């Protein structure tokens, strides 16, 4: 079956721009729902819980990797791109999941890891066997310096050198992550074609797009030049923890290479042969992330949107910070399209990271749905889950094990999803899960929140619906975001709809002046502030949306 003949999925209309302003729900499959009692979540578990996902009103799900893998990095080390790891089920299970999602109007995005594979992938097994085999040039190999040390100073995000010695070839191979995750050589056109074939395989199975892991890591500098040092004042820990020397370099040669754009154009051309497929790229760069986002999403021959890290950092998003981020977008990515997120599977959950109480969580949930761009929410975010405290002896994440205790890794945001606090393991699994379910998470479970009209779960449903109901919020123009004290203000506009938005991002009440014109309060069930004589009184953490009349 070719892209030109792919049937439209049941329940989904053909809208090639559905992604623009969409709300995407990220699922970490190991931790969503265990359907077969082995303590690990799986694809049938996701299908079983599709009613909950659909009830949120999201446009799509993004499923983190479920491909065949030795699981040294929990699926981000792929040994077979075109099959499902038995831990998660079968290809038939995946087909059933896609069918269930499409029946309920939810599109399916899967996580493709194209920059590297597992060292158990057949491509690498052959590549390392000799310097003359058919796959010899499919990975990044280099001779040592005369003194036997690695060819340059490139580092791994997971700690240590970015090179690993291989005695079979008497050469080093490059790895941006674990030593068991060798980097593919996309300078080789055969590698590019193989990866395009992988994308086509999944598109032909009915997926609606891809989240591209580490999209700016695909190419390396052919000359293997050393990365320059990064001044200490320019370092930040948005990509790697502060204790990692990876932050000491300006990564201009081991990633962010210009050749990336040509490959993205080839991938985009493939997706454009399908009715409505999309690309969400993950840009991992601490210095130029937003600038690269602008480059990679500009025009119609690159990624549709890129995942933004600005609100995944530790910096608290007070009014000044939010205004600065939006100003950065206007300056370096005005022609691009961001996909915003507060939490994901790699960072401390934002309720803990930012110390949010219930009122603040409600305000930031609405703010996320009001920003120009698309949106990702991470499983459990709709419940307000705090970060779990996983003891060292229960850790699974190699990143946390390497840098403990200064950095505890990513397991705290990956613990199993709580469905029913009255059940064993909060309804995730009848047996001991792969990570423990924190006792305090039982009180946040879906079953408990469904019974509480004031629960955060219902608020997320309302704010997502508000975004869908108002074109100006989903896809409208956005004025410059202004910060005045603790309040941010901006406008969204689409066709005849004009909205004024204000958010008090503090615990202190404040009065603000409303722009001239006639306004009426919008979405009283999510904000509640009403203008009076040209003024608004905003209580602690209170937002307000006004519609021009």
C-alpha positions as semicolon CSV with decimal commas, in nm:
position;residue;x (nm);y (nm);z (nm)
1;X;0,000;0,000;0,000
2;X;0,143;0,338;-0,093
3;X;0,090;0,675;0,068
4;X;-0,130;0,788;-0,218
5;X;-0,379;0,507;-0,160
6;X;-0,384;0,501;0,219
7;X;-0,747;0,503;0,338
8;X;-0,868;0,769;0,574
9;X;-0,910;0,634;0,927
10;X;-1,263;0,594;1,057
11;X;-1,385;0,897;1,251
12;X;-1,108;1,129;1,135
13;X;-1,159;1,403;0,881
14;X;-0,885;1,499;0,637
15;X;-0,731;1,819;0,767
16;X;-0,364;1,848;0,677
17;X;-0,325;2,129;0,930
18;X;-0,486;1,944;1,223
19;X;-0,151;1,961;1,407
20;X;-0,148;2,341;1,417
21;X;-0,266;2,424;1,767
22;X;-0,335;2,059;1,851
23;X;-0,325;1,914;2,203
24;X;-0,112;1,598;2,215
25;X;-0,114;1,353;2,506
26;X;0,221;1,183;2,570
27;X;0,211;0,822;2,685
28;X;0,508;0,644;2,838
29;X;0,392;0,289;2,760
30;X;0,585;0,109;3,035
31;X;0,389;0,305;3,293
32;X;0,041;0,363;3,154
33;X;-0,152;0,035;3,196
34;X;-0,044;-0,325;3,237
35;X;-0,294;-0,547;3,054
36;X;-0,126;-0,887;3,097
37;X;-0,008;-0,886;3,459
38;X;0,369;-0,870;3,409
39;X;0,419;-0,537;3,589
40;X;0,494;-0,341;3,271
41;X;0,252;-0,130;3,070
42;X;0,180;-0,233;2,712
43;X;-0,004;-0,143;2,391
44;X;-0,326;-0,325;2,480
45;X;-0,325;-0,136;2,808
46;X;-0,321;0,192;2,615
47;X;-0,608;0,069;2,397
48;X;-0,801;-0,032;2,711
49;X;-0,764;0,318;2,856
50;X;-0,849;0,502;2,534
51;X;-1,185;0,625;2,680
52;X;-0,995;0,825;2,943
53;X;-0,768;0,978;2,680
54;X;-1,061;1,065;2,454
55;X;-1,249;1,218;2,749
56;X;-0,974;1,479;2,782
57;X;-1,054;1,612;2,437
58;X;-0,698;1,577;2,305
59;X;-0,630;1,561;1,932
60;X;-0,361;1,295;1,939
61;X;-0,149;1,065;2,150
62;X;0,229;1,043;2,129
63;X;0,356;0,701;2,233
64;X;0,716;0,677;2,350
65;X;0,921;0,395;2,186
66;X;0,778;0,043;2,192
67;X;1,006;-0,113;1,928
68;X;1,220;-0,423;1,977
69;X;1,500;-0,323;2,215
70;X;1,736;-0,459;2,481
71;X;1,588;-0,175;2,695
72;X;1,917;-0,039;2,822
73;X;1,762;0,305;2,766
74;X;1,404;0,180;2,788
75;X;1,325;0,167;2,418
76;X;1,536;0,457;2,297
77;X;1,792;0,192;2,195
78;X;1,617;0,025;1,901
79;X;1,726;-0,314;1,767
80;X;1,437;-0,351;1,517
81;X;1,252;-0,045;1,391
82;X;0,972;-0,243;1,229
83;X;0,846;-0,461;1,510
84;X;0,703;-0,434;1,861
85;X;0,907;-0,551;2,157
86;X;0,733;-0,853;2,316
87;X;0,729;-0,659;2,643
88;X;0,471;-0,425;2,486
89;X;0,282;-0,674;2,267
90;X;0,269;-0,743;1,895
91;X;0,215;-0,563;1,566
92;X;-0,144;-0,686;1,580
93;X;-0,181;-0,517;1,920
94;X;-0,047;-0,196;1,771
95;X;-0,295;-0,216;1,483
96;X;-0,576;-0,263;1,733
97;X;-0,457;0,036;1,933
98;X;-0,456;0,256;1,621
99;X;-0,805;0,136;1,533
100;X;-0,937;0,209;1,882
101;X;-0,781;0,555;1,883
102;X;-0,916;0,647;1,541
103;X;-1,263;0,525;1,634
104;X;-1,265;0,786;1,910
105;X;-1,124;1,064;1,695
106;X;-0,773;1,050;1,841
107;X;-0,472;1,048;1,609
108;X;-0,160;0,841;1,680
109;X;0,196;0,977;1,679
110;X;0,485;0,742;1,749
111;X;0,837;0,820;1,870
112;X;1,104;0,752;1,607
113;X;1,467;0,741;1,721
114;X;1,662;0,798;1,401
115;X;1,993;0,937;1,527
116;X;2,117;0,611;1,680
117;X;2,030;0,244;1,730
118;X;2,106;-0,025;1,984
119;X;2,443;-0,196;1,949
120;X;2,236;-0,514;1,901
121;X;2,071;-0,385;1,585
122;X;2,171;-0,610;1,291
123;X;2,304;-0,305;1,109
124;X;2,557;-0,237;1,385
125;X;2,639;-0,603;1,446
126;X;2,752;-0,625;1,085
127;X;2,908;-0,278;1,080
128;X;3,144;-0,356;1,366
129;X;3,246;-0,694;1,220
130;X;3,490;-0,545;0,966
131;X;3,580;-0,229;0,776
132;X;3,463;-0,373;0,443
133;X;3,118;-0,521;0,503
134;X;2,801;-0,373;0,340
135;X;2,712;-0,181;0,659
136;X;3,067;-0,075;0,743
137;X;2,992;0,294;0,685
138;X;2,644;0,299;0,840
139;X;2,775;0,427;1,174
140;X;3,023;0,697;1,274
141;X;3,363;0,528;1,293
142;X;3,697;0,703;1,337
143;X;4,060;0,608;1,389
144;X;4,226;0,699;1,718
145;X;4,476;0,979;1,754
146;X;4,839;0,865;1,737
147;X;4,840;0,831;2,116
148;X;4,535;0,601;2,106
149;X;4,290;0,851;2,251
150;X;3,952;0,934;2,089
151;X;3,956;1,138;1,767
152;X;3,823;1,455;1,931
153;X;3,673;1,602;2,248
154;X;3,306;1,518;2,188
155;X;3,117;1,413;2,501
156;X;2,818;1,193;2,575
157;X;2,500;1,335;2,728
158;X;2,501;1,035;2,962
159;X;2,851;1,116;3,088
160;X;3,206;1,056;2,970
161;X;3,351;1,064;2,618
162;X;3,125;1,047;2,314
163;X;3,345;0,771;2,169
164;X;3,377;0,400;2,248
165;X;3,670;0,180;2,142
166;X;3,582;-0,131;1,941
167;X;3,847;-0,404;1,929
168;X;3,695;-0,571;1,621
169;X;3,767;-0,276;1,393
170;X;4,036;-0,114;1,607
171;X;3,841;0,210;1,575
172;X;3,619;0,429;1,788
173;X;3,249;0,466;1,725
174;X;3,049;0,773;1,818
175;X;2,767;0,764;2,074
176;X;2,586;1,075;2,192
177;X;2,412;0,874;2,464
178;X;2,496;0,532;2,614
179;X;2,790;0,334;2,475
180;X;2,527;0,080;2,367
181;X;2,363;0,345;2,144
182;X;2,597;0,396;1,846
183;X;2,520;0,693;1,621
184;X;2,408;0,630;1,265
185;X;2,602;0,794;0,982
186;X;2,337;0,990;0,797
187;X;2,601;1,124;0,557
188;X;2,555;0,782;0,394
189;X;2,256;0,802;0,153
190;X;2,178;0,434;0,213
191;X;2,124;0,508;0,581
192;X;1,888;0,792;0,495
193;X;1,687;0,568;0,265
194;X;1,667;0,293;0,526
195;X;1,525;0,541;0,777
196;X;1,275;0,674;0,524
197;X;1,166;0,314;0,466
198;X;1,108;0,279;0,842
199;X;0,887;0,589;0,839
200;X;0,690;0,456;0,543
201;X;0,639;0,121;0,718
202;X;0,460;0,289;1,008
203;X;0,271;0,538;0,795
204;X;0,134;0,246;0,598
205;X;0,015;0,094;0,927
206;X;-0,196;0,404;0,986
207;X;0,007;0,628;1,215
208;X;-0,063;0,999;1,185
209;X;0,289;1,123;1,240
210;X;0,613;1,101;1,430
211;X;0,778;1,261;1,726
212;X;1,141;1,265;1,614
213;X;1,377;1,208;1,904
214;X;1,686;1,433;1,911
215;X;1,609;1,576;1,566
216;X;1,917;1,799;1,569
217;X;2,157;1,509;1,638
218;X;2,125;1,336;1,301
219;X;2,446;1,464;1,142
220;X;2,799;1,513;1,268
221;X;3,084;1,720;1,130
222;X;3,264;1,514;0,867
223;X;3,597;1,667;0,967
224;X;3,543;1,565;1,331
225;X;3,648;1,907;1,459
226;X;3,665;1,968;1,835
227;X;3,376;2,149;1,997
228;X;3,486;2,482;2,148
229;X;3,456;2,543;2,520
230;X;3,144;2,719;2,644
231;X;3,192;3,010;2,887
232;X;3,061;2,922;3,232
233;X;2,809;3,207;3,227
234;X;2,641;3,057;2,917
235;X;2,596;2,709;3,061
236;X;2,255;2,581;3,169
237;X;2,106;2,247;3,265
238;X;1,802;2,240;3,034
239;X;1,942;1,947;2,830
240;X;2,188;1,776;3,066
241;X;2,210;1,802;3,447
242;X;2,443;2,065;3,587
243;X;2,685;1,800;3,715
244;X;2,746;1,672;3,361
245;X;3,056;1,812;3,182
246;X;2,853;1,795;2,858
247;X;2,742;2,147;2,954
248;X;3,100;2,274;2,922
249;X;3,102;2,259;2,542
250;X;2,942;2,457;2,262
251;X;2,804;2,167;2,056
252;X;2,847;2,303;1,706
253;X;3,020;2,001;1,550
254;X;2,861;1,692;1,707
255;X;2,505;1,814;1,631
256;X;2,310;2,104;1,477
257;X;2,473;2,051;1,138
258;X;2,332;2,220;0,824
259;X;2,295;1,888;0,639
260;X;2,001;1,812;0,867
261;X;1,770;2,038;0,668
262;X;1,813;1,838;0,347
263;X;1,722;1,514;0,522
264;X;1,420;1,674;0,688
265;X;1,306;1,788;0,344
266;X;1,321;1,426;0,221
267;X;1,126;1,305;0,523
268;X;0,868;1,582;0,490
269;X;0,821;1,498;0,120
270;X;0,738;1,140;0,221
271;X;0,485;1,252;0,483
272;X;0,323;1,487;0,234
273;X;0,219;1,186;0,024
274;X;-0,012;1,082;0,307
275;X;-0,344;1,251;0,386
276;X;-0,254;1,433;0,709
277;X;0,073;1,312;0,865
278;X;0,283;1,537;1,085
279;X;0,630;1,571;1,240
280;X;0,706;1,687;1,593
281;X;1,081;1,734;1,627
282;X;1,264;1,730;1,959
283;X;1,539;1,993;1,957
284;X;1,795;1,921;2,225
285;X;2,020;2,224;2,256
286;X;2,074;2,442;2,561
287;X;2,206;2,750;2,379
288;X;2,033;2,769;2,040
289;X;1,723;2,556;2,094
290;X;1,464;2,816;1,998
291;X;1,669;2,941;1,705
292;X;1,700;2,584;1,573
293;X;1,327;2,535;1,628
294;X;1,267;2,834;1,405
295;X;1,502;2,697;1,136
296;X;1,358;2,346;1,141
297;X;0,989;2,447;1,121
298;X;1,006;2,738;0,878
299;X;0,831;2,690;0,545
300;X;0,665;2,377;0,408
301;X;0,958;2,141;0,357
302;X;1,079;2,074;0,711
303;X;0,923;1,961;1,039
304;X;0,571;2,086;1,101
305;X;0,654;2,177;1,461
306;X;0,930;2,129;1,715
307;X;0,920;2,047;2,081
308;X;1,029;2,347;2,289
309;X;1,238;2,303;2,607
310;X;1,203;2,653;2,751
311;X;0,926;2,551;2,994
312;X;1,085;2,213;3,069
313;X;1,378;2,382;3,244
314;X;1,407;2,443;3,618
315;X;1,355;2,819;3,578
316;X;1,026;2,916;3,738
317;X;0,795;3,060;3,470
318;X;0,699;3,381;3,645
319;X;0,554;3,666;3,441
320;X;0,894;3,800;3,335
321;X;1,016;3,454;3,230
322;X;0,704;3,379;3,022
323;X;0,731;3,718;2,851
324;X;1,102;3,661;2,779
325;X;1,034;3,320;2,621
326;X;0,757;3,457;2,401
327;X;0,980;3,747;2,301
328;X;1,251;3,500;2,205
329;X;1,002;3,318;1,983
330;X;0,907;3,646;1,814
331;X;1,274;3,731;1,753
332;X;1,419;3,401;1,627
333;X;1,128;3,169;1,542
334;X;0,844;3,392;1,425
335;X;0,801;3,189;1,105
336;X;0,821;2,857;1,288
337;X;0,585;2,661;1,509
338;X;0,655;2,554;1,866
339;X;0,502;2,265;2,056
340;X;0,494;2,365;2,425
341;X;0,518;2,134;2,724
342;X;0,561;2,170;3,099
343;X;0,637;1,803;3,175
344;X;0,758;1,492;2,996
345;X;0,934;1,159;3,057
346;X;1,278;1,321;3,097
347;X;1,226;1,598;3,353
348;X;1,094;1,640;3,707
349;X;0,715;1,684;3,696
350;X;0,636;2,053;3,684
351;X;0,411;2,059;3,991
352;X;0,718;1,960;4,194
353;X;0,976;2,142;3,983
354;X;0,795;2,472;4,026
355;X;0,632;2,404;4,364
356;X;0,277;2,455;4,240
357;X;-0,030;2,425;4,459
358;X;-0,378;2,348;4,322
359;X;-0,459;2,709;4,230
360;X;-0,126;2,764;4,055
361;X;-0,161;2,434;3,868
362;X;-0,499;2,546;3,736
363;X;-0,356;2,880;3,619
364;X;-0,064;2,722;3,435
365;X;-0,287;2,459;3,274
366;X;-0,500;2,736;3,124
367;X;-0,192;2,937;3,023
368;X;-0,053;2,636;2,834
369;X;-0,376;2,612;2,636
370;X;-0,370;2,983;2,550
371;X;-0,019;3,016;2,404
372;X;0,040;3,026;2,030
373;X;0,170;2,690;1,916
374;X;0,074;2,329;1,975
375;X;0,069;2,162;2,316
376;X;0,193;1,838;2,470
377;X;0,067;1,719;2,806
378;X;0,233;1,423;2,977
379;X;0,041;1,134;3,131
380;X;-0,050;1,220;3,490
381;X;-0,018;1,594;3,429
382;X;-0,397;1,613;3,413
383;X;-0,402;1,467;3,766
384;X;-0,144;1,709;3,906
385;X;0,093;1,424;3,994
386;X;0,399;1,533;4,191
387;X;0,741;1,385;4,124
388;X;0,788;1,046;4,287
389;X;1,079;0,992;4,525
390;X;1,230;0,666;4,400
391;X;1,498;0,521;4,632
392;X;1,835;0,435;4,481
393;X;1,781;0,061;4,520
394;X;1,465;0,085;4,304
395;X;1,618;0,301;4,028
396;X;1,603;0,173;3,672
397;X;1,731;0,478;3,480
398;X;2,103;0,449;3,388
399;X;2,125;0,829;3,383
400;X;2,023;0,853;3,749
401;X;2,241;0,563;3,854
402;X;2,541;0,734;3,690
403;X;2,496;1,075;3,854
404;X;2,330;0,984;4,187
405;X;2,272;1,156;4,428
406;X;2,325;1,500;4,272
407;X;2,095;1,396;3,985
408;X;1,840;1,127;4,063
409;X;1,754;1,046;3,705
410;X;1,420;1,030;3,531
411;X;1,241;0,751;3,717
412;X;1,055;0,996;3,941
413;X;0,840;1,111;3,650
414;X;0,802;0,763;3,500
415;X;0,627;0,579;3,784
416;X;0,304;0,396;3,694
417;X;-0,014;0,589;3,627
418;X;-0,269;0,577;3,914
419;X;-0,615;0,470;3,796
420;X;-0,791;0,374;4,117
421;X;-0,648;0,451;4,460
422;X;-0,846;0,168;4,623
423;X;-0,681;-0,100;4,410
424;X;-0,341;-0,264;4,441
425;X;-0,074;-0,053;4,270
426;X;-0,347;0,206;4,206
427;X;-0,499;-0,015;3,935
428;X;-0,191;-0,012;3,712
429;X;-0,101;-0,379;3,758
430;X;-0,200;-0,672;3,983
431;X;0,169;-0,755;4,040
432;X;0,476;-0,562;4,151
433;X;0,536;-0,294;3,884
434;X;0,868;-0,221;3,719
435;X;0,879;0,101;3,926
436;X;0,698;0,145;4,257
437;X;0,369;0,337;4,273
438;X;0,414;0,602;4,543
439;X;0,158;0,579;4,822
440;X;0,073;0,948;4,788
441;X;-0,016;0,901;4,419
442;X;-0,316;0,686;4,516
443;X;-0,497;1,000;4,628
444;X;-0,448;1,155;4,283
445;X;-0,599;0,859;4,096
446;X;-0,849;0,903;3,813
447;X;-1,131;0,724;3,999
448;X;-1,096;0,961;4,296
449;X;-1,079;1,275;4,083
450;X;-1,379;1,176;3,872
451;X;-1,592;1,206;4,188
452;X;-1,460;1,551;4,280
453;X;-1,603;1,839;4,070
454;X;-1,314;2,062;4,177
455;X;-1,042;1,815;4,077
456;X;-0,767;1,918;3,837
457;X;-0,873;1,644;3,595
458;X;-1,200;1,824;3,520
459;X;-1,017;2,154;3,486
460;X;-0,789;2,007;3,217
461;X;-1,094;1,888;3,026
462;X;-1,246;2,234;3,044
463;X;-0,935;2,423;2,932
464;X;-0,872;2,182;2,643
465;X;-1,233;2,227;2,534
466;X;-1,194;2,604;2,562
467;X;-0,896;2,588;2,326
468;X;-1,098;2,384;2,076
469;X;-1,400;2,614;2,099
470;X;-1,207;2,930;2,015
471;X;-1,008;2,950;1,690
472;X;-0,814;3,246;1,826
473;X;-0,666;3,023;2,100
474;X;-0,598;2,728;1,874
475;X;-0,445;2,898;1,575
476;X;-0,478;3,275;1,606
477;X;-0,221;3,550;1,596
478;X;-0,059;3,641;1,925
479;X;0,042;3,992;2,025
480;X;0,367;4,051;2,213
481;X;0,339;3,916;2,566
482;X;0,385;4,190;2,827
483;X;0,482;4,139;3,188
484;X;0,370;4,401;3,438
485;X;0,473;4,293;3,784
486;X;0,337;3,943;3,836
487;X;0,083;3,969;3,552
488;X;0,129;3,875;3,187
489;X;-0,103;4,020;2,926
490;X;-0,147;3,949;2,556
491;X;-0,411;3,918;2,287
492;X;-0,507;3,638;2,049
493;X;-0,699;3,706;1,729
494;X;-0,843;3,496;1,448
495;X;-1,086;3,626;1,187
496;X;-1,362;3,805;1,381
497;X;-1,257;3,673;1,721
498;X;-1,035;3,891;1,942
499;X;-0,938;3,787;2,293
500;X;-0,756;3,967;2,574
501;X;-0,579;3,741;2,823
502;X;-0,430;3,824;3,162
503;X;-0,272;3,585;3,413
504;X;-0,178;3,672;3,769
505;X;0,117;3,439;3,824
506;X;0,155;3,505;4,194
507;X;-0,011;3,471;4,533
508;X;-0,075;3,845;4,557
509;X;-0,401;4,006;4,431
510;X;-0,364;4,277;4,171
511;X;-0,573;4,526;3,971
512;X;-0,499;4,581;3,603
513;X;-0,633;4,815;3,336
514;X;-0,830;4,656;3,052
515;X;-0,759;4,776;2,694
516;X;-1,015;5,013;2,550
517;X;-1,321;4,859;2,393
518;X;-1,617;4,651;2,495
519;X;-1,535;4,316;2,648
520;X;-1,716;4,027;2,804
521;X;-1,570;3,754;3,022
522;X;-1,506;3,423;2,847
523;X;-1,494;3,081;3,005
524;X;-1,620;3,170;3,351
525;X;-1,581;2,809;3,458
526;X;-1,203;2,835;3,412
527;X;-1,123;3,192;3,523
528;X;-1,405;3,390;3,683
529;X;-1,272;3,748;3,667
530;X;-1,514;4,011;3,530
531;X;-1,410;4,360;3,412
532;X;-1,558;4,656;3,601
533;X;-1,529;5,015;3,478
534;X;-1,226;4,931;3,267
535;X;-1,045;4,746;3,546
536;X;-0,991;4,383;3,639
537;X;-0,930;4,255;3,988
538;X;-0,725;3,936;3,973
539;X;-0,696;3,727;4,286
540;X;-0,398;3,500;4,359
541;X;-0,320;3,282;4,055
542;X;-0,632;3,409;3,882
543;X;-0,645;3,428;3,502
544;X;-0,896;3,611;3,288
545;X;-0,997;3,586;2,924
546;X;-1,209;3,863;2,773
547;X;-1,374;3,853;2,431
548;X;-1,428;4,170;2,229
549;X;-1,796;4,242;2,157
